[in-house]
Amino acid sequence: MTQLNIENGLPTNKVYFVFRDSKGFMWFCTEAGVARYNGKNIETFTIDDGLADNDIFHCFEDKWGRIWFASNNGQLSFYKNEKIYNKSNTDFIPSVAIEKSLITIFIQNKKDSSFNIFHRGKDSVYFQCYQNKIEKKRKA
């Protein structure tokens, strides 16, 4: 078993969440960006690569293979086809009011092919995400 830490490639030793995607990559959400581990090498991503914030506390893979990132500043970003998308480089991602104490939860919808994004904070928001669009549904 390999011990991953800042000395061998993680952006920081403070890891909030670890996720294994459908391709077998391990994603580490940290206070200093995201790291992707393929079993041998670690690749890091930050705001310089397109993340909405460096403080990433959760990630989720949707049905279409996008890896979504929930950030401390409340903004969303996702990874697809070797690129990170955010509200600045695609109109697919909605802007979310930035609040302190924001909680973002991703839930795959079993009824259809969508998934839900819940932002819980002062002004809670609920989005339903499909392959090519995101709809604001109602306040959560």
Sequence and secondary structure as in RCSB ss.txt:
>XXXX:A:sequence
MTQLNIENGLPTNKVYFVFRDSKGFMWFCTEAGVARYNGKNIETFTIDDGLADNDIFHCFEDKWGRIWFASNNGQ
LSFYKNEKIYNKSNTDFIPSVAIEKSLITIFIQNKKDSSFNIFHRGKDSVYFQCYQNKIEKKRKA
>XXXX:A:secstr
     GGGT S S EEEEEE TTS EEEEETTEEEEE SS EEEE GGGT S S EEEEEE TTS EEEEETTS 
EEEEETTEEEETTT TTS      TT EEEEEE SSSS EEEEEESTT EEEEE SS EEEEE  
